[in-house]
């Protein structure tokens, strides 16, 4: 939308469209309706609550249809009620009472939102939103790791001059360096997946006070667990105040931030490899790289991804630091903050799309890679001094340091030095046959260890 304030809802709206089903105001209201209905169904299924008789099949289906057929138009009806109540959760309760008015369910009207505090409904709704959001992000994260894995295996034997501290260092392979990112992203992906998404349904201060005052004979822990775990697929947290403490949210946002941080590292490395001409980029008809320099094909996808990961992590960082803190049994500082969960997910999704596009445009330039290696014979000082150590030659490191440091080294320089060493024939021949392009250790074998 051209008038949107946020680029998530404007410039980048098409990239995050599916998140509107997860984090929009409509999604929040829809989840609140779902929780309220499931709680009423659970009450009606409890024999010890005589005033909530068992439902007929038709009544059960009617209530569930309120959830399954809930549309943005129905959400607008809830929002209209909220304008009067000035309370968003109470508006949902009144909306549902309207839905059962004039039906055989009307007698259950006061069991909607029974013994609940608003946070009972909200924390479960937010948990469901996070579950849906993760389902939207996961395929993109998996696609990035899958495409990196493919590139790593394709380029596992392609030698590349490494650079530590920005200086020439022992060679590696393109594939192995990409494999490092695959392993890192997979590890953090597992951290995201292992976060338990928690929920509470235990009343105003977390003790089932109101519940027991009405029905002391009901096992409220078990009944609420049925809704939280059985119906919603979350994990019950009994150790709460009025609010679920949100510690799991901090764990989740921190894990997502780590995933994004690794992606920033990848983006920067690929940006640098492009600037070094290790990679070129496929051109796309009609695209412009510069408004004044026609030749340019900028690495804008990796730049875009880096920037949006930064924005996502800024949001996640504040959510992680703020949400676990609430004065005494409850304050409302989390209420406005938690509404921005989708912003962090949105910027993450934009970043993921950009990285995927950037990866698809990469073209390997083996000629430049080989040329770079051929101009860095100084890196052969490492294997030579290591074999000298094996042979018991005195001060091998120092001798190679004197030979190579700050000097222009060629193949002839290295070979002459090797020829002058007293080494076993096999060791000397192995060193003489070695080049910067062949000195890659077990890089290809390491790539093969990727599943």
FENBELUR-V16490 format. One line per field, one symbol per residue. burial: # if it has 24 or more other C-alpha atoms within 12 Angstrom, else .. Layout:
burial = ???
//
This chain:
burial = .......##..#..##.###########################.#..#..#..#....#..##.##..#...##.###.#......##########.##....#..##.########################.###.###.##########.########.....###################.##..##.##############..#........##.#######..#.#####.################################.##..#####...............#############################....#...##..#########################.##..###.###.##########.##.......#...#..##....#.#..##.##..#.#...##..##.########.##.##..#.
//
